[in-house]
């Protein structure tokens, strides 16, 4: 079992940057693919980015391509989401998630909420205009 704890959220002005962290418990973190999702008030949870167990494969949602970067440090049991050029529409609660399959073959797999076995509690990101 994996427990996930997000941190790094906060209030930032448009154009600013934040780096989210997702700390995982357990010794099997390196076996999991990791994903980041977000949910704005009144909206469904949506995919942001995903990374394979080795870090070799990444996927991004179109709205964040070129602005967000997902990464991981298996030695620290931590995944990251670097968010640059933030926009007010990026405001949401951001969740990290772990997929025991270790890697996603397609973007569709990476995007599916049902692909993931474990979820964190979320961290709020607010971007002011």
C-alpha positions as CSV (number, residue, x, y, z in Angstrom):
1,X,0.0,0.0,0.0
2,X,1.1,3.5,-0.8
3,X,0.2,6.7,1.1
4,X,0.6,10.0,-0.8
5,X,0.9,13.5,0.6
6,X,1.0,16.5,-1.6
7,X,2.6,19.9,-0.7
8,X,3.7,23.1,-2.3
9,X,0.4,24.6,-3.2
10,X,-0.5,28.2,-2.5
11,X,-1.5,31.6,-3.9
12,X,0.5,33.0,-6.8
13,X,0.0,35.7,-9.3
14,X,-0.6,34.9,-13.0
15,X,2.7,34.3,-14.7
16,X,4.2,32.9,-11.6
17,X,5.5,29.5,-10.7
18,X,5.0,26.8,-8.1
19,X,6.4,23.4,-7.5
20,X,4.2,20.7,-6.1
21,X,5.6,17.7,-4.3
22,X,4.1,14.3,-3.7
23,X,5.8,12.3,-0.9
24,X,5.0,8.6,-0.9
25,X,5.4,6.1,1.9
26,X,6.5,2.6,1.4
27,X,9.5,1.0,-0.3
28,X,7.7,0.3,-3.6
29,X,7.4,3.9,-4.8
30,X,9.8,3.2,-7.7
31,X,7.4,0.6,-9.1
32,X,4.5,2.9,-9.6
33,X,3.6,5.3,-12.4
34,X,2.6,8.6,-10.9
35,X,0.1,11.1,-12.1
36,X,-1.1,14.6,-11.3
37,X,-4.8,15.6,-11.6
38,X,-6.7,18.7,-10.7
39,X,-10.2,19.6,-9.8
40,X,-11.7,23.1,-9.9
41,X,-14.9,23.9,-8.1
42,X,-17.9,22.5,-9.9
43,X,-15.8,20.6,-12.4
44,X,-14.7,17.0,-12.8
45,X,-11.3,15.9,-11.9
46,X,-9.0,16.3,-14.9
47,X,-5.7,14.8,-15.9
48,X,-2.6,17.0,-15.8
49,X,0.5,14.9,-16.2
50,X,1.9,11.4,-15.7
51,X,5.3,9.8,-15.5
52,X,6.4,6.2,-15.7
53,X,8.2,4.3,-12.9
54,X,11.6,5.1,-14.4
55,X,10.8,8.6,-15.5
56,X,11.5,7.7,-19.1
57,X,8.0,8.3,-20.3
58,X,5.8,11.3,-19.6
59,X,2.3,12.5,-20.7
60,X,0.8,15.9,-20.5
61,X,-2.7,17.4,-20.9
62,X,-2.8,19.9,-23.8
63,X,-3.6,22.9,-21.5
64,X,-0.4,22.5,-19.6
65,X,2.1,21.4,-22.3
66,X,5.1,23.6,-22.4
67,X,4.3,25.1,-19.0
68,X,4.3,22.2,-16.5
69,X,6.9,19.5,-16.0
70,X,6.5,16.3,-14.1
71,X,9.5,14.5,-12.6
72,X,10.3,12.1,-9.9
73,X,13.1,11.1,-7.5
74,X,12.8,7.5,-6.6
75,X,15.6,7.8,-4.0
76,X,13.4,10.3,-2.2
77,X,10.1,8.6,-2.8
78,X,8.8,11.9,-4.3
79,X,7.1,13.1,-7.4
80,X,7.1,16.7,-8.5
81,X,5.0,19.0,-10.7
82,X,6.8,22.2,-11.7
83,X,4.3,24.7,-12.8
84,X,5.4,27.8,-14.7
85,X,3.5,30.6,-16.5
86,X,0.5,29.9,-14.3
87,X,-2.9,31.2,-15.4
88,X,-6.1,31.8,-13.4
89,X,-7.6,28.8,-15.1
90,X,-5.0,26.6,-13.4
91,X,-6.7,27.3,-10.1
92,X,-7.8,24.0,-8.6
93,X,-7.0,21.4,-6.0
94,X,-4.1,19.3,-7.3
95,X,-3.9,15.6,-6.5
96,X,-1.2,13.1,-7.0
97,X,-1.9,9.5,-7.7
98,X,-0.1,6.2,-8.1
99,X,-0.7,3.4,-10.6
100,X,0.7,0.0,-9.7
101,X,1.2,-0.9,-13.4
102,X,4.3,1.2,-13.4
103,X,3.8,2.7,-16.9
104,X,1.1,3.9,-19.2
105,X,1.2,2.7,-22.8
106,X,-1.1,5.4,-24.1
107,X,-2.2,8.9,-23.2
108,X,-5.7,7.5,-22.7
109,X,-4.4,5.2,-20.0
110,X,-2.5,8.0,-18.3
111,X,-5.6,10.2,-18.3
112,X,-8.0,7.8,-16.8
113,X,-8.8,8.3,-13.2
114,X,-9.6,4.6,-13.0
115,X,-6.0,3.7,-13.9
116,X,-4.7,4.8,-10.5
117,X,-4.8,2.8,-7.3
118,X,-3.9,5.4,-4.7
119,X,-4.6,9.1,-4.2
120,X,-3.4,11.9,-2.0
121,X,-5.6,14.4,-0.3
122,X,-4.8,17.3,-2.5
123,X,-3.2,20.7,-2.3
124,X,-4.9,24.0,-3.3
125,X,-3.4,26.1,-6.0
126,X,-4.9,29.5,-6.5
127,X,-3.7,31.8,-9.4
128,X,-4.8,35.4,-9.2
129,X,-5.2,37.6,-12.2
